[in-house]
């Protein structure tokens, strides 16, 4: 990634606790990049070490080609190259943490109100909804797409300008400690936890640990800050306890009487969700019960920042969600593209939504593996298989290493006589579906990102 950012080499080194090995501390840098293929003017290159590549390997070519003005390193052996190429060389302990430190230092120079959003599901949609509601009233910064990790968030923060009044930042994670580091970088004035569910269990072990990891969002908040939490989420007690220990005010949102902030009613349509709130109808061009919660969360925060119901309604007239999240395609049959990602919580929402919106139609679930579930993977896939039958689906088509577990669970819910099928390949599945789908069928396609289930969508859309 890359950001235009003016700073001297000395200031950059001090911000991250680095040590200048050689070069002029007064050198003015005009951009920061972690991608050797995308370098800006007078660039500071920060090499990151990943699973497949180590950015340090690209430093010689960049330096000798005159493509960078300064480099952060956490390895020895670059001093002679730096002197020969007349670039500033800064030694730091960890280049990823150095990037975060630069962003944290920049954040402290800006006065914008920062709203941070995390949760097992719904982060990006809630961020997009809230950003749309705020931007008509405030100059608002938000993450592009779902750039929500230890690289994307710092680069977003580096884009924070003096003129920004608000920043809506999505924080993601795979392991404990990641959200804490991000929270200390962005220092939120307000936080949202959309929900807690079975995500990243391969690394976290239990849903309780997921709740604790999400609660790390409070680490960078001052006492008296406001936290909005889904009242109907798992492990609500853990989240609220962690928030109050930090001195945060907890406000809950949801659809039941347990929530502080709730609609009088809600409605699901095939391409729209609506709530009645404070006597007004508020709608967004979104699909599914999960998006009622996302809409409610965004409305709750927008109200905190004095956005009127009328302004909220107006902001949603031109709202467009990010691709791959519960998009509906009409091909005679209705094709629901929910291929962006998958876990047990989002799968339950997806199945329930189809059942509620299309009660009379023949319903087909096309599912592939849910990743990062650890030792409970077989059990969770079987549970979702059972949920397919319990939500009134007529046919289950499963592909992937966990397909048999889906089929087993579906059979336990009564889906027998070939109504739950396992396929060896996506091509086999597509051939079968093209031969069995009829007009008025509803087809839900869902799986983890790595399963590339959008290929099923593309094949069935031709």
Secondary structure, 3 states (H helix, E strand, C coil): CEEEEEEEHHHHHHHCCCEEEECCCCCEEEEEECCCCCCCCCEEEECCECCCCEHHHHHHHHHHCCCCCEEEECCCCCHHHHHHHCCEEEECCCHHHHHHHHHHHHHCCCCCEEEEEECCCCHHHHHHHHHHHHHCCCCEEECCCCCCCCCHHHHHHHCCCCCCCEEEEECCCCCCCHHHHHHHHHCCCEEEECCCCCCCHHHHCCHHHHHHHHHHHHHHCCCCCEEEEECCCCCHHHHHHHHHHCCCEEEEEECCCCCCEECCEEEEECCEEEEEECCEEEEECCCCHHHHHHHHHHHHHHHHCCCCHHHHHHHCCCCCCCCCCCEEEECCCEEEEECCCCCHHHHHHHHHHHHHHCCCCCEEEEECCCCCCHHHHHHHHHHHHHHHHHCCCCEEEEECCCHHHHHHHHHHCCCCCCCEEEECCHHHHHHHHHHHCCCCCEEEEECCHHHCCHHHHHHHHC
